[in-house]
């Protein structure tokens, strides 16, 4: 029984481990807790002039991390019309980042959606599993105003 539990525990740690190369901060929630707030950065793989910072709670030695997360995205480089031409412009956008949060099929996803009318990129961080009667989520926006991409895509006419 111990071996089975140990294997499940190691599997959970492997699935929820974060790539340390994108970690920029680690804040302990106290001496008597095994939970930390991890701060990570991710660069949009298509709109490379956007960097998002995500804060999420990670629980060491737990089979599932809490669902709470926070996201803040900013323009950190050039955003071009060519980049905007490559993104999914549907109303539900596309997932640009995904991280497993448990062995029980819970994940944190970050989805990019374009608001054509307001020329703004929206980044939605959300949990794929209901927790305490709610799907946890957080939103950040990056306006295209002042970039080469502003006005390049006006939507379907």
N, C-alpha and C positions, 0 to 999 in steps of 0.2 A: 504494500500500500504506500509506504514512504517513497519508494522509487517512482511510482506513478505520479504522486503528488509533486515530487521534485521535478520530474520531466514536464508536467503541466506548468509549473512555476517558471522554469527556464524558458519554455516556449512562449509564455506570456511576456517575459522580459524581452525576448527577442523581437516579438511582434510590436511591442509598444516603445522600443528603444528609438530614440531620435538620432538622426544623423548629427553627430557632434560638430561637423563642419559648419552647420547653419545655426548653431546655438550661440547666442550673444549674451545671455544672462541666465542665472540660476539663483532664485531667491527661496530660502528655506522658510517654511511656514511655522517654524518653531522647533524647539528642542525635543518635544515629546510627540512629534508627528513624523510620519514617513512621507509627507507630501511636500512638493516643491512647486513653485511657479517657474516654468521654463519659458524663456524668451528666445524666439527663433526669428530669423529673417528668411524670406524667400523672394526671389526675383521672378516676375512673371516670365514664363518661358517664351512667349511670343512678343509681348509688349515689354521689352527688356528695360525700358526707361521707368518701370514701376517696381518699387520694392515694398513688400508688406512685412510688417512685424506682427508676430502672433504671440500672445501670452496664453499659456494653458497650464492647468494643474496636472502634474504627473505624480502618481502614487507608487513609490518603490514597493516591490514585493506584493503587488495587488494584481488581481486578474483583470481589473478594469479601472481605467483612469476616469476621473470625473469629466462630465461633458462640457463644463464651462470653459469658454475661451473668449478672447478679445482680439480684435484685429485693427490695425491702422496701416493704411497704404498711402504712399506719397510718390510724386514724380521725383526720380533720382537721376534721370538721364533723359536723352532725347526720345520723344514719341513721334513716329512718322506715319504718314498716310499708308505706307506699305505694311506697317505693323497692324494697323486697324483693318486693312483689307484681308488679313489672314485670320482674324478672330471669328468665332461663331457669333452671329448677330441675332440668333433666335431669342425669344423672350426668356428662355431658361438658361441661356448662355452655355458655358462649358466649365468643367472642373479643371483647375490649373494646379491643384495640390491636394494630396490625400494622405492621411496618416492614421494608421490603426490605433485605436484607443482601448481595445480589449480583445480577448480571444472569442468573445461572444458577438462578433460581427458589428461592433460599434466602431465608427470611424469619424474623424473630423475632416471635413472637406472645405476647400475654398473654391468658390465658383466665381468666374468673371462674367458680368452681364453689362452690355452697353446700353446706356440711356441716350438714344439718338437725339431726341428732342432737346435735351439739355447738354449734349456733347460731353458726357461724363461716363467714365468707367466705374462700375460698382463691383466691389469685392465682398462676397458674402461668406463668412465662416459659419459652419453649422455642424451639428452632431446628427448622425444618421439614426440614432436611437432615442426614443422618448425617455426622459428622465424627470421624475417628480411631476408628471403630467404635462411636460413641455419639451419641445425640441429646442435646445439651446442654440442661439445664433447671435452674430454680431456683424455689423455692416460698416464698410469704409468706402469712400468715394475718391476718385482722382479726376478732376475736371481737365478737359482737353484744351481749355482756354489758354492761349499763349504758347501752344505747341504747334508744330508743323501739321499735325493731324487735325487741328480744329477745322471743322467744316468739310473735311475730306469725305466723310460718309454721311449722307443725309437720309438714309433708309430707302426702302422700296417706294417708288412713286406709282 
